[in-house]
Amino acid sequence: MHLYHIPFRKRLAQAGKAVGILVIIVALLQGAVMFSLSAGRSTIEQQRQATEDAIRRAAVSCYSIEGVYPQKIDYLIEHYGLQVNNEKFAVEYQAIGDNILPTVIVGIRGENAF
């Protein structure tokens, strides 16, 4: 039993403040999770772009040294030290001719990359 009686309006106001604080905390947590996911997505996209650029640079290096673009990406891996994370990325490498820069598309595995 209480020594004094708290008016209903005051109890309602206190409950409203508690709910408001809870809503703010949940919103902040949700924002932190969304930011984290967004940052992770940005990082994987940067890695994808870097992989695509590295393949093109290796192909151009091969052309400048040997006078032809390689027909398969395996040649660049064996002879030019190219490294591709095949678990994370799917690579499409299409060589049209010996003197035309191959088409290179790198997609992220687990998504509709192509």
MOPAC internal coordinates of N, CA, C and O (Angstrom, degrees):
PM7 1SCF
backbone

  N    0.0000 0     0.00 0     0.00 0    0    0    0
  C    1.4311 1     0.00 0     0.00 0    1    0    0
  C    1.5202 1   108.94 1     0.00 0    2    1    0
  O    1.2310 1   120.43 1   -41.36 1    3    2    1
  N    1.3288 1   116.79 1   138.64 1    3    2    1
  C    1.4666 1   122.45 1  -178.58 1    5    3    2
  C    1.5155 1   110.09 1   -88.34 1    6    5    3
  O    1.2310 1   121.76 1   -31.11 1    7    6    5
  N    1.3154 1   114.23 1   148.89 1    7    6    5
  C    1.4546 1   119.86 1   176.40 1    9    7    6
  C    1.5254 1   111.15 1   -76.09 1   10    9    7
  O    1.2310 1   121.58 1   155.68 1   11   10    9
  N    1.3294 1   114.58 1   -24.32 1   11   10    9
  C    1.4616 1   118.16 1   179.10 1   13   11   10
  C    1.5269 1   108.03 1  -137.61 1   14   13   11
  O    1.2310 1   120.60 1   -20.18 1   15   14   13
  N    1.2809 1   116.46 1   159.82 1   15   14   13
  C    1.4537 1   122.92 1  -177.65 1   17   15   14
  C    1.5301 1   109.13 1  -101.90 1   18   17   15
  O    1.2310 1   120.03 1   -52.71 1   19   18   17
  N    1.3766 1   117.55 1   127.29 1   19   18   17
  C    1.4633 1   121.97 1   176.20 1   21   19   18
  C    1.5231 1   107.11 1   -89.53 1   22   21   19
  O    1.2310 1   120.43 1   -53.88 1   23   22   21
  N    1.3158 1   116.79 1   126.12 1   23   22   21
  C    1.4633 1   119.83 1  -179.61 1   25   23   22
  C    1.5279 1   111.29 1   -61.32 1   26   25   23
  O    1.2310 1   121.15 1   -30.68 1   27   26   25
  N    1.3156 1   115.40 1   149.32 1   27   26   25
  C    1.4583 1   122.21 1  -177.48 1   29   27   26
  C    1.5253 1   111.39 1   -58.23 1   30   29   27
  O    1.2310 1   119.54 1   136.98 1   31   30   29
  N    1.3044 1   118.48 1   -43.02 1   31   30   29
  C    1.4683 1   121.97 1  -178.78 1   33   31   30
  C    1.5249 1   111.24 1   -61.52 1   34   33   31
  O    1.2310 1   120.43 1   141.79 1   35   34   33
  N    1.3200 1   116.78 1   -38.21 1   35   34   33
  C    1.4566 1   120.61 1  -179.64 1   37   35   34
  C    1.5439 1   109.70 1   -69.34 1   38   37   35
  O    1.2310 1   120.55 1   139.25 1   39   38   37
  N    1.3350 1   116.55 1   -40.75 1   39   38   37
  C    1.4625 1   119.60 1   177.44 1   41   39   38
  C    1.5238 1   110.63 1   -64.76 1   42   41   39
  O    1.2310 1   120.14 1   140.39 1   43   42   41
  N    1.3183 1   117.34 1   -39.61 1   43   42   41
  C    1.4580 1   122.34 1   178.15 1   45   43   42
  C    1.5307 1   110.27 1   -64.00 1   46   45   43
  O    1.2310 1   119.96 1   138.64 1   47   46   45
  N    1.3236 1   117.69 1   -41.36 1   47   46   45
  C    1.4575 1   121.67 1   178.64 1   49   47   46
  C    1.5296 1   110.56 1   -64.37 1   50   49   47
  O    1.2310 1   119.80 1   138.88 1   51   50   49
  N    1.3195 1   117.98 1   -41.12 1   51   50   49
  C    1.4576 1   121.77 1   178.76 1   53   51   50
  C    1.5273 1   110.71 1   -64.56 1   54   53   51
  O    1.2310 1   120.71 1   137.86 1   55   54   53
  N    1.3198 1   116.24 1   -42.14 1   55   54   53
  C    1.4630 1   120.18 1   178.25 1   57   55   54
  C    1.5354 1   110.20 1   -64.71 1   58   57   55
  O    1.2310 1   120.26 1   140.44 1   59   58   57
  N    1.3229 1   117.10 1   -39.56 1   59   58   57
  C    1.4627 1   121.47 1   178.32 1   61   59   58
  C    1.5117 1   111.91 1   -62.81 1   62   61   59
  O    1.2310 1   119.85 1   139.99 1   63   62   61
  N    1.3256 1   117.89 1   -40.01 1   63   62   61
  C    1.4607 1   121.66 1   177.21 1   65   63   62
  C    1.5211 1   110.63 1   -63.87 1   66   65   63
  O    1.2310 1   120.76 1   137.37 1   67   66   65
  N    1.3362 1   116.15 1   -42.63 1   67   66   65
  C    1.4625 1   120.48 1   179.85 1   69   67   66
  C    1.5315 1   110.80 1   -62.72 1   70   69   67
  O    1.2310 1   120.47 1   136.67 1   71   70   69
  N    1.3207 1   116.72 1   -43.33 1   71   70   69
  C    1.4662 1   120.96 1   178.42 1   73   71   70
  C    1.5247 1   110.10 1   -65.26 1   74   73   71
  O    1.2310 1   120.09 1   138.75 1   75   74   73
  N    1.3203 1   117.44 1   -41.25 1   75   74   73
  C    1.4620 1   121.47 1   178.35 1   77   75   74
  C    1.5219 1   111.84 1   -61.06 1   78   77   75
  O    1.2310 1   120.29 1   136.84 1   79   78   77
  N    1.3175 1   117.05 1   -43.16 1   79   78   77
  C    1.4677 1   120.90 1   178.34 1   81   79   78
  C    1.5208 1   110.06 1   -64.87 1   82   81   79
  O    1.2310 1   120.46 1   138.41 1   83   82   81
  N    1.3213 1   116.73 1   -41.59 1   83   82   81
  C    1.4597 1   120.94 1   178.48 1   85   83   82
  C    1.5265 1   111.22 1   -61.88 1   86   85   83
  O    1.2310 1   120.14 1   137.37 1   87   86   85
  N    1.3229 1   117.34 1   -42.63 1   87   86   85
  C    1.4690 1   121.45 1   178.58 1   89   87   86
  C    1.5333 1   110.31 1   -62.81 1   90   89   87
  O    1.2310 1   120.12 1   138.63 1   91   90   89
  N    1.3135 1   117.37 1   -41.37 1   91   90   89
  C    1.4719 1   121.16 1   178.99 1   93   91   90
  C    1.5233 1   110.47 1   -63.86 1   94   93   91
  O    1.2310 1   120.17 1   137.20 1   95   94   93
  N    1.3274 1   117.27 1   -42.80 1   95   94   93
  C    1.4649 1   120.74 1  -179.87 1   97   95   94
  C    1.5354 1   110.68 1   -64.10 1   98   97   95
  O    1.2310 1   120.27 1   136.65 1   99   98   97
  N    1.3157 1   117.10 1   -43.35 1   99   98   97
  C    1.4678 1   120.95 1   178.73 1  101   99   98
  C    1.5250 1   110.18 1   -63.43 1  102  101   99
  O    1.2310 1   120.03 1   138.45 1  103  102  101
  N    1.3177 1   117.55 1   -41.55 1  103  102  101
  C    1.4687 1   121.02 1   179.25 1  105  103  102
  C    1.5275 1   110.90 1   -63.92 1  106  105  103
  O    1.2310 1   120.21 1   138.70 1  107  106  105
  N    1.3200 1   117.20 1   -41.30 1  107  106  105
  C    1.4662 1   120.57 1   177.98 1  109  107  106
  C    1.5236 1   111.43 1   -64.26 1  110  109  107
  O    1.2310 1   120.26 1   137.56 1  111  110  109
  N    1.3124 1   117.10 1   -42.44 1  111  110  109
  C    1.4674 1   120.49 1   177.74 1  113  111  110
  C    1.5268 1   111.24 1   -63.66 1  114  113  111
  O    1.2310 1   120.67 1   137.50 1  115  114  113
  N    1.3178 1   116.32 1   -42.50 1  115  114  113
  C    1.4607 1   120.26 1   178.32 1  117  115  114
  C    1.5339 1   110.14 1   -62.90 1  118  117  115
  O    1.2310 1   120.16 1   138.05 1  119  118  117
  N    1.3093 1   117.30 1   -41.95 1  119  118  117
  C    1.4620 1   120.84 1   177.88 1  121  119  118
  C    1.5208 1   111.54 1   -62.37 1  122  121  119
  O    1.2310 1   120.10 1   139.68 1  123  122  121
  N    1.3269 1   117.42 1   -40.32 1  123  122  121
  C    1.4587 1   120.91 1   178.91 1  125  123  122
  C    1.5272 1   111.29 1   -64.43 1  126  125  123
  O    1.2310 1   120.51 1   139.07 1  127  126  125
  N    1.3248 1   116.62 1   -40.93 1  127  126  125
  C    1.4648 1   120.30 1   178.83 1  129  127  126
  C    1.5269 1   110.36 1   -66.15 1  130  129  127
  O    1.2310 1   120.01 1   136.41 1  131  130  129
  N    1.3111 1   117.58 1   -43.59 1  131  130  129
  C    1.4702 1   120.95 1   179.41 1  133  131  130
  C    1.5259 1   111.29 1   -63.38 1  134  133  131
  O    1.2310 1   120.25 1   139.77 1  135  134  133
  N    1.3235 1   117.12 1   -40.23 1  135  134  133
  C    1.4613 1   121.16 1   177.89 1  137  135  134
  C    1.5217 1   110.44 1   -63.42 1  138  137  135
  O    1.2310 1   120.54 1   137.33 1  139  138  137
  N    1.3245 1   116.56 1   -42.67 1  139  138  137
  C    1.4577 1   121.27 1   179.84 1  141  139  138
  C    1.5253 1   111.06 1   -62.44 1  142  141  139
  O    1.2310 1   120.26 1   135.29 1  143  142  141
  N    1.3213 1   117.10 1   -44.71 1  143  142  141
  C    1.4573 1   120.86 1   178.31 1  145  143  142
  C    1.5216 1   111.43 1   -64.12 1  146  145  143
  O    1.2310 1   120.57 1   139.91 1  147  146  145
  N    1.3205 1   116.51 1   -40.09 1  147  146  145
  C    1.4580 1   121.27 1   179.25 1  149  147  146
  C    1.5256 1   111.04 1   -65.13 1  150  149  147
  O    1.2310 1   120.38 1   138.05 1  151  150  149
  N    1.3120 1   116.89 1   -41.95 1  151  150  149
  C    1.4649 1   120.94 1   179.30 1  153  151  150
  C    1.5182 1   110.23 1   -64.42 1  154  153  151
  O    1.2310 1   120.24 1   139.55 1  155  154  153
  N    1.3239 1   117.15 1   -40.45 1  155  154  153
  C    1.4589 1   121.08 1   177.73 1  157  155  154
  C    1.5164 1   111.63 1   -63.92 1  158  157  155
  O    1.2310 1   120.25 1   139.69 1  159  158  157
  N    1.3055 1   117.13 1   -40.31 1  159  158  157
  C    1.4600 1   122.02 1   178.85 1  161  159  158
  C    1.5193 1   110.76 1   -65.75 1  162  161  159
  O    1.2310 1   120.45 1   140.19 1  163  162  161
  N    1.3203 1   116.74 1   -39.81 1  163  162  161
  C    1.4555 1   121.12 1   178.78 1  165  163  162
  C    1.5243 1   110.16 1   -63.97 1  166  165  163
  O    1.2310 1   120.13 1   140.25 1  167  166  165
  N    1.3263 1   117.36 1   -39.75 1  167  166  165
  C    1.4618 1   121.50 1  -179.70 1  169  167  166
  C    1.5187 1   110.87 1   -64.92 1  170  169  167
  O    1.2310 1   119.34 1   134.63 1  171  170  169
  N    1.3123 1   118.86 1   -45.37 1  171  170  169
  C    1.4622 1   121.42 1  -179.62 1  173  171  170
  C    1.5262 1   110.49 1   -65.19 1  174  173  171
  O    1.2310 1   119.95 1   144.57 1  175  174  173
  N    1.3235 1   117.70 1   -35.43 1  175  174  173
  C    1.4699 1   120.99 1   177.08 1  177  175  174
  C    1.5256 1   110.37 1   -66.47 1  178  177  175
  O    1.2310 1   119.85 1   140.98 1  179  178  177
  N    1.3234 1   117.90 1   -39.02 1  179  178  177
  C    1.4628 1   120.98 1   176.80 1  181  179  178
  C    1.5299 1   110.66 1   -64.81 1  182  181  179
  O    1.2310 1   120.32 1   140.31 1  183  182  181
  N    1.3219 1   117.00 1   -39.69 1  183  182  181
  C    1.4610 1   120.70 1   177.60 1  185  183  182
  C    1.5292 1   110.89 1   -65.33 1  186  185  183
  O    1.2310 1   120.70 1   140.22 1  187  186  185
  N    1.3169 1   116.27 1   -39.78 1  187  186  185
  C    1.4647 1   120.34 1   178.07 1  189  187  186
  C    1.5259 1   110.74 1   -61.88 1  190  189  187
  O    1.2310 1   120.95 1   133.99 1  191  190  189
  N    1.3284 1   115.79 1   -46.01 1  191  190  189
  C    1.4648 1   120.47 1  -179.87 1  193  191  190
  C    1.5251 1   110.76 1   -65.01 1  194  193  191
  O    1.2310 1   119.75 1   139.75 1  195  194  193
  N    1.3257 1   118.07 1   -40.25 1  195  194  193
  C    1.4651 1   121.87 1   179.20 1  197  195  194
  C    1.5288 1   110.79 1   -64.19 1  198  197  195
  O    1.2310 1   120.43 1   142.10 1  199  198  197
  N    1.3335 1   116.78 1   -37.90 1  199  198  197
  C    1.4664 1   120.73 1   177.95 1  201  199  198
  C    1.5229 1   110.47 1   -65.75 1  202  201  199
  O    1.2310 1   120.54 1   135.58 1  203  202  201
  N    1.3140 1   116.57 1   -44.42 1  203  202  201
  C    1.4686 1   121.05 1   178.50 1  205  203  202
  C    1.5339 1   110.54 1   -61.31 1  206  205  203
  O    1.2310 1   120.27 1   135.58 1  207  206  205
  N    1.3225 1   117.09 1   -44.42 1  207  206  205
  C    1.4687 1   121.35 1   178.56 1  209  207  206
  C    1.5224 1   111.76 1   -63.63 1  210  209  207
  O    1.2310 1   120.14 1   139.96 1  211  210  209
  N    1.3300 1   117.33 1   -40.04 1  211  210  209
  C    1.4708 1   121.46 1  -179.76 1  213  211  210
  C    1.5279 1   110.73 1   -64.12 1  214  213  211
  O    1.2310 1   120.16 1   141.25 1  215  214  213
  N    1.3278 1   117.30 1   -38.75 1  215  214  213
  C    1.4721 1   120.55 1   178.53 1  217  215  214
  C    1.5215 1   110.00 1   -65.06 1  218  217  215
  O    1.2310 1   120.50 1   135.46 1  219  218  217
  N    1.3219 1   116.64 1   -44.54 1  219  218  217
  C    1.4761 1   119.62 1   178.50 1  221  219  218
  C    1.5312 1   111.64 1   -63.10 1  222  221  219
  O    1.2310 1   120.79 1   136.64 1  223  222  221
  N    1.3353 1   116.10 1   -43.36 1  223  222  221
  C    1.4812 1   119.08 1   179.04 1  225  223  222
  C    1.5266 1   111.26 1   -62.17 1  226  225  223
  O    1.2310 1   120.11 1   139.15 1  227  226  225
  N    1.3188 1   117.40 1   -40.85 1  227  226  225
  C    1.4675 1   120.57 1   178.82 1  229  227  226
  C    1.5278 1   110.45 1   -64.67 1  230  229  227
  O    1.2310 1   120.22 1   139.95 1  231  230  229
  N    1.3308 1   117.19 1   -40.05 1  231  230  229
  C    1.4688 1   120.48 1   178.50 1  233  231  230
  C    1.5283 1   110.78 1   -64.72 1  234  233  231
  O    1.2310 1   120.12 1   138.49 1  235  234  233
  N    1.3196 1   117.37 1   -41.51 1  235  234  233
  C    1.4675 1   121.02 1   178.55 1  237  235  234
  C    1.5246 1   110.26 1   -66.90 1  238  237  235
  O    1.2310 1   120.05 1   140.99 1  239  238  237
  N    1.3192 1   117.50 1   -39.01 1  239  238  237
  C    1.4708 1   120.67 1   176.13 1  241  239  238
  C    1.5194 1   110.19 1   -60.64 1  242  241  239
  O    1.2310 1   120.13 1   135.41 1  243  242  241
  N    1.3131 1   117.35 1   -44.59 1  243  242  241
  C    1.4537 1   121.81 1   178.11 1  245  243  242
  C    1.5299 1   110.59 1   -60.01 1  246  245  243
  O    1.2310 1   120.89 1   136.38 1  247  246  245
  N    1.3234 1   115.91 1   -43.62 1  247  246  245
  C    1.4689 1   119.97 1   179.78 1  249  247  246
  C    1.5275 1   111.39 1   -63.80 1  250  249  247
  O    1.2310 1   120.55 1   138.99 1  251  250  249
  N    1.3275 1   116.56 1   -41.01 1  251  250  249
  C    1.4670 1   119.48 1  -178.13 1  253  251  250
  C    1.5245 1   111.67 1   -70.46 1  254  253  251
  O    1.2310 1   119.83 1   150.76 1  255  254  253
  N    1.3134 1   117.92 1   -29.24 1  255  254  253
  C    1.4686 1   120.78 1  -179.72 1  257  255  254
  C    1.5332 1   111.73 1   -87.61 1  258  257  255
  O    1.2310 1   120.48 1   135.28 1  259  258  257
  N    1.3350 1   116.69 1   -44.72 1  259  258  257
  C    1.4665 1   120.80 1  -172.52 1  261  259  258
  C    1.5290 1   114.21 1  -102.83 1  262  261  259
  O    1.2310 1   120.06 1   165.60 1  263  262  261
  N    1.3295 1   117.49 1   -14.40 1  263  262  261
  C    1.4591 1   120.63 1   178.45 1  265  263  262
  C    1.5125 1   114.76 1    85.95 1  266  265  263
  O    1.2310 1   119.77 1  -178.62 1  267  266  265
  N    1.3224 1   118.04 1     1.38 1  267  266  265
  C    1.4625 1   122.16 1   177.38 1  269  267  266
  C    1.5248 1   108.84 1  -141.45 1  270  269  267
  O    1.2310 1   121.04 1   -28.51 1  271  270  269
  N    1.3361 1   115.61 1   151.49 1  271  270  269
  C    1.4581 1   120.24 1   172.90 1  273  271  270
  C    1.5292 1   107.73 1   -83.08 1  274  273  271
  O    1.2310 1   119.91 1   -37.68 1  275  274  273
  N    1.3178 1   117.78 1   142.32 1  275  274  273
  C    1.4677 1   119.20 1   179.00 1  277  275  274
  C    1.5306 1   111.17 1   -68.30 1  278  277  275
  O    1.2310 1   120.88 1   -32.91 1  279  278  277
  N    1.3061 1   115.93 1   147.09 1  279  278  277
  C    1.4638 1   121.23 1  -179.10 1  281  279  278
  C    1.5234 1   112.47 1   -80.53 1  282  281  279
  O    1.2310 1   120.81 1   155.88 1  283  282  281
  N    1.3448 1   116.07 1   -24.12 1  283  282  281
  C    1.4611 1   120.32 1  -179.43 1  285  283  282
  C    1.5235 1   110.19 1  -132.97 1  286  285  283
  O    1.2310 1   121.06 1   -30.90 1  287  286  285
  N    1.3147 1   115.58 1   149.10 1  287  286  285
  C    1.4592 1   121.22 1   179.90 1  289  287  286
  C    1.5342 1   111.07 1   -66.67 1  290  289  287
  O    1.2310 1   120.26 1   154.48 1  291  290  289
  N    1.3276 1   117.10 1   -25.52 1  291  290  289
  C    1.4680 1   121.09 1   179.69 1  293  291  290
  C    1.5327 1   111.26 1   -59.24 1  294  293  291
  O    1.2310 1   120.52 1   146.36 1  295  294  293
  N    1.3257 1   116.62 1   -33.64 1  295  294  293
  C    1.4628 1   120.72 1   178.13 1  297  295  294
  C    1.5244 1   110.41 1   -62.62 1  298  297  295
  O    1.2310 1   120.57 1   138.61 1  299  298  297
  N    1.3174 1   116.51 1   -41.39 1  299  298  297
  C    1.4694 1   120.22 1   178.72 1  301  299  298
  C    1.5245 1   110.98 1   -67.05 1  302  301  299
  O    1.2310 1   120.20 1   143.74 1  303  302  301
  N    1.3147 1   117.22 1   -36.26 1  303  302  301
  C    1.4617 1   121.15 1   179.01 1  305  303  302
  C    1.5248 1   110.18 1   -67.16 1  306  305  303
  O    1.2310 1   120.35 1   136.21 1  307  306  305
  N    1.3259 1   116.94 1   -43.79 1  307  306  305
  C    1.4629 1   121.23 1  -177.80 1  309  307  306
  C    1.5295 1   113.47 1   -72.86 1  310  309  307
  O    1.2310 1   120.11 1   136.41 1  311  310  309
  N    1.3225 1   117.40 1   -43.59 1  311  310  309
  C    1.4636 1   120.72 1  -170.44 1  313  311  310
  C    1.5215 1   115.34 1  -102.90 1  314  313  311
  O    1.2310 1   119.52 1   162.15 1  315  314  313
  N    1.3189 1   118.52 1   -17.85 1  315  314  313
  C    1.4589 1   120.59 1  -175.98 1  317  315  314
  C    1.5279 1   113.31 1  -121.70 1  318  317  315
  O    1.2310 1   120.18 1  -171.20 1  319  318  317
  N    1.3166 1   117.26 1     8.80 1  319  318  317
  C    1.4639 1   121.32 1   174.43 1  321  319  318
  C    1.5171 1   115.28 1    70.02 1  322  321  319
  O    1.2310 1   120.30 1  -160.32 1  323  322  321
  N    1.3278 1   117.03 1    19.68 1  323  322  321
  C    1.4608 1   120.24 1   178.53 1  325  323  322
  C    1.5217 1   109.38 1   -66.58 1  326  325  323
  O    1.2310 1   120.91 1   -43.01 1  327  326  325
  N    1.3312 1   115.87 1   136.99 1  327  326  325
  C    1.4599 1   121.24 1   176.98 1  329  327  326
  C    1.5234 1   108.70 1  -123.66 1  330  329  327
  O    1.2310 1   121.13 1   -50.43 1  331  330  329
  N    1.3283 1   115.44 1   129.57 1  331  330  329
  C    1.4603 1   121.53 1   179.80 1  333  331  330
  C    1.5195 1   108.23 1  -129.33 1  334  333  331
  O    1.2310 1   120.43 1   -49.52 1  335  334  333
  N    1.3181 1   116.79 1   130.48 1  335  334  333
  C    1.4619 1   122.02 1   177.04 1  337  335  334
  C    1.5322 1   107.90 1   -81.77 1  338  337  335
  O    1.2310 1   120.90 1   -85.88 1  339  338  337
  N    1.3352 1   115.88 1    94.12 1  339  338  337
  C    1.4657 1   120.73 1  -176.22 1  341  339  338
  C    1.5268 1   112.79 1   -73.40 1  342  341  339
  O    1.2310 1   119.70 1   165.02 1  343  342  341
  N    1.3179 1   118.18 1   -14.98 1  343  342  341
  C    1.4601 1   120.41 1   176.34 1  345  343  342
  C    1.5288 1   110.70 1   -76.76 1  346  345  343
  O    1.2310 1   120.74 1   149.11 1  347  346  345
  N    1.3242 1   116.20 1   -30.89 1  347  346  345
  C    1.4588 1   121.28 1  -176.92 1  349  347  346
  C    1.5309 1   112.57 1   -96.38 1  350  349  347
  O    1.2310 1   120.72 1   147.90 1  351  350  349
  N    1.3533 1   116.23 1   -32.10 1  351  350  349
  C    1.4576 1   120.25 1  -173.19 1  353  351  350
  C    1.5233 1   112.04 1  -125.25 1  354  353  351
  O    1.2310 1   121.17 1   -33.02 1  355  354  353
  N    1.3200 1   115.37 1   146.98 1  355  354  353
  C    1.4597 1   122.92 1   172.09 1  357  355  354
  C    1.5283 1   106.43 1  -107.83 1  358  357  355
  O    1.2310 1   120.58 1   -51.29 1  359  358  357
  N    1.3371 1   116.50 1   128.71 1  359  358  357
  C    1.4636 1   121.28 1  -175.15 1  361  359  358
  C    1.5135 1   109.85 1  -114.31 1  362  361  359
  O    1.2310 1   121.51 1   -49.41 1  363  362  361
  N    1.3237 1   114.71 1   130.59 1  363  362  361
  C    1.4616 1   121.12 1   172.07 1  365  363  362
  C    1.5216 1   106.83 1  -112.65 1  366  365  363
  O    1.2310 1   120.47 1   -61.73 1  367  366  365
  N    1.3425 1   116.70 1   118.27 1  367  366  365
  C    1.4584 1   123.32 1  -177.78 1  369  367  366
  C    1.5156 1   107.24 1  -124.54 1  370  369  367
  O    1.2310 1   120.44 1   -66.22 1  371  370  369
  N    1.3349 1   116.77 1   113.78 1  371  370  369
  C    1.4609 1   121.36 1  -178.44 1  373  371  370
  C    1.5191 1   109.72 1  -121.28 1  374  373  371
  O    1.2310 1   121.21 1   -65.39 1  375  374  373
  N    1.3139 1   115.28 1   114.61 1  375  374  373
  C    1.4598 1   120.85 1   176.53 1  377  375  374
  C    1.5228 1   108.11 1   -98.04 1  378  377  375
  O    1.2310 1   120.74 1   -54.17 1  379  378  377
  N    1.3290 1   116.19 1   125.83 1  379  378  377
  C    1.4633 1   121.48 1  -177.63 1  381  379  378
  C    1.5237 1   110.52 1   -92.03 1  382  381  379
  O    1.2310 1   120.80 1   139.67 1  383  382  381
  N    1.3140 1   116.07 1   -40.33 1  383  382  381
  C    1.4602 1   120.89 1  -179.68 1  385  383  382
  C    1.5154 1   109.75 1  -155.74 1  386  385  383
  O    1.2310 1   121.30 1    -5.35 1  387  386  385
  N    1.3416 1   115.12 1   174.65 1  387  386  385
  C    1.4658 1   119.76 1  -178.07 1  389  387  386
  C    1.5246 1   113.15 1   -69.58 1  390  389  387
  O    1.2310 1   119.98 1   154.60 1  391  390  389
  N    1.3238 1   117.64 1   -25.40 1  391  390  389
  C    1.4607 1   119.72 1  -175.94 1  393  391  390
  C    1.5285 1   113.60 1  -116.85 1  394  393  391
  O    1.2310 1   120.02 1  -162.60 1  395  394  393
  N    1.3195 1   117.56 1    17.40 1  395  394  393
  C    1.4637 1   122.22 1   177.83 1  397  395  394
  C    1.5259 1   108.08 1  -117.78 1  398  397  395
  O    1.2310 1   120.94 1   -50.31 1  399  398  397
  N    1.3303 1   115.81 1   129.69 1  399  398  397
  C    1.4615 1   120.87 1  -179.09 1  401  399  398
  C    1.5310 1   109.91 1   -57.52 1  402  401  399
  O    1.2310 1   120.14 1   -53.85 1  403  402  401
  N    1.3183 1   117.34 1   126.15 1  403  402  401
  C    1.4686 1   120.38 1  -179.74 1  405  403  402
  C    1.5244 1   112.08 1   -63.45 1  406  405  403
  O    1.2310 1   121.35 1   -26.28 1  407  406  405
  N    1.3113 1   115.03 1   153.72 1  407  406  405
  C    1.4591 1   121.50 1   174.38 1  409  407  406
  C    1.5206 1   107.72 1   -82.58 1  410  409  407
  O    1.2310 1   120.81 1   -51.87 1  411  410  409
  N    1.3429 1   116.06 1   128.13 1  411  410  409
  C    1.4659 1   121.20 1  -179.13 1  413  411  410
  C    1.5188 1   108.47 1  -124.52 1  414  413  411
  O    1.2310 1   120.90 1   -56.49 1  415  414  413
  N    1.3314 1   115.88 1   123.51 1  415  414  413
  C    1.4640 1   121.79 1   175.16 1  417  415  414
  C    1.5186 1   107.32 1  -129.22 1  418  417  415
  O    1.2310 1   120.99 1   -54.52 1  419  418  417
  N    1.3168 1   115.72 1   125.48 1  419  418  417
  C    1.4608 1   121.05 1   177.34 1  421  419  418
  C    1.5209 1   107.52 1  -115.13 1  422  421  419
  O    1.2310 1   121.33 1   -55.40 1  423  422  421
  N    1.3151 1   115.07 1   124.60 1  423  422  421
  C    1.4595 1   120.87 1   178.91 1  425  423  422
  C    1.5216 1   110.27 1  -116.47 1  426  425  423
  O    1.2310 1   121.35 1   -21.32 1  427  426  425
  N    1.3000 1   115.02 1   158.68 1  427  426  425
  C    1.4529 1   121.07 1   178.53 1  429  427  426
  C    1.5235 1   108.03 1   -88.54 1  430  429  427
  O    1.2310 1   120.31 1   -54.34 1  431  430  429
  N    1.3145 1   117.02 1   125.66 1  431  430  429
  C    1.4719 1   120.76 1  -179.34 1  433  431  430
  C    1.5317 1   110.29 1   -63.62 1  434  433  431
  O    1.2310 1   121.22 1   -34.10 1  435  434  433
  N    1.3082 1   115.27 1   145.90 1  435  434  433
  C    1.4495 1   120.81 1   179.78 1  437  435  434
  C    1.5179 1   112.59 1    92.20 1  438  437  435
  O    1.2310 1   120.39 1   177.99 1  439  438  437
  N    1.3198 1   116.85 1    -2.01 1  439  438  437
  C    1.4592 1   122.06 1   177.34 1  441  439  438
  C    1.5143 1   108.30 1  -125.13 1  442  441  439
  O    1.2310 1   119.95 1   -10.38 1  443  442  441
  N    1.2990 1   117.69 1   169.62 1  443  442  441
  C    1.4577 1   120.61 1   173.72 1  445  443  442
  C    1.5090 1   108.24 1   -77.80 1  446  445  443
  O    1.2310 1   120.77 1   -95.78 1  447  446  445
  N    1.3361 1   116.12 1    84.22 1  447  446  445
  C    1.4598 1   121.13 1  -173.40 1  449  447  446
  C    1.5252 1   112.25 1   -77.64 1  450  449  447
  O    1.2310 1   120.45 1   146.12 1  451  450  449
  N    1.3140 1   116.75 1   -33.88 1  451  450  449
  C    1.4621 1   118.59 1  -175.64 1  453  451  450
  C    1.5000 1   110.13 1  -118.25 1  454  453  451
  O    1.2310 1   120.10 1   180.00 1  455  454  453

